[in-house]
Amino acid sequence: MVVSWKETPATGARHFYRVYRRAEGTTTDAVAGEATWGSFQLIDHNFEWEKTYSYRATVVTVIHVEGKPDSEFESADTLAVKVFAHDVFPPAVPSGLQAVFSGVGQQPFIDLIWAPDTDADLAGYNVYRREEGGEAKKINSGIVTAPAFRDMNVMAGHTYFYSVAAVDVRGNESARCSETSEAAP
């Protein structure tokens, strides 16, 4: 969440901004952070997605007198700005996709593996397959939770092209990774 504002010039003592955050339905303010004078934004890393917050700021002036404790004065609040933190950001695109055919003398299948995604809100993956000249279609019925998948619906003499997309807990889906292909002899 990025909160920004315009600076009001001041002279003399040391000044900085203090930004407060209040979650909707609560009566307690939390200090979201402090920003140096001349900085016009604060990045708040301590919020939760899908919640509404009110932000307000104050100017804090610190007066230093040699040999005495610093005196801190805080201005009146700005008007509160209400923000709904809605997650529309997909996880990172999976990487390292590999496909290996198995099943000689038995039911043929193609195993897929890829590097695990490290996004904190990762729910899993969707696996896509297409044949030459065809359109990629999702082949998993539910979210795949491990970075591996076995495609049991392959036929001898066909080449399959695979890609994988990561999905977060709110359903945001990444772009699909670069395709890899494997033939079922």
C-alpha positions, 0 to 999 in steps of 0.5 A: 500500500503506498500512501502519498501527500503534498508537503507544507513548507516549514523552517527551523527544527527537525520535522517528519511525517507520522502516518496512522492506519485504522482498520475498519470496525476498530477504534484503535490507530496504529502507526503505519510508519514515519517518513522523512521531511521532503518525502511524500510517501510511505510504504505500508507493509503491515496491512492485510488484503481484502480489508478497509483501512483509514489513513491519516498523517501528522507533522511531527516537529522535534526541537532539540535544546543542548543539554535537555531532552528533545521536545516533540510536537505533533500537528493536528491530523489530516483528513482520513483517506479510506482505502480498500486493499484488494489483491489483484496481483498474480503470483510469479510465473512458474519456471523450469518446466520439464516434461518426460514421457514414461509408460513403455509397455504400460499405460503411457503418461507424461510427467511434468515438473517445475520449480516451486513458486515461493509467493506467500499466498500461493494456492497452487497451479493450473496445468495447460496442454495443447497439440500442434496447431491447437489451443491450450486448455486446462487439464487439471480438475482442481488446483495442483498443490505440488510443482508436479503433475502426471498427464495420464491422457496421452496417446501414442504418436502425439506430441503435447505442448505444456505450460503452467500458471501459478494461482494465489489464494484469491484466484489471481492467476499468473501468465503461463510459463514458456511451453515445453513439449514431449512426444508419446512414441 
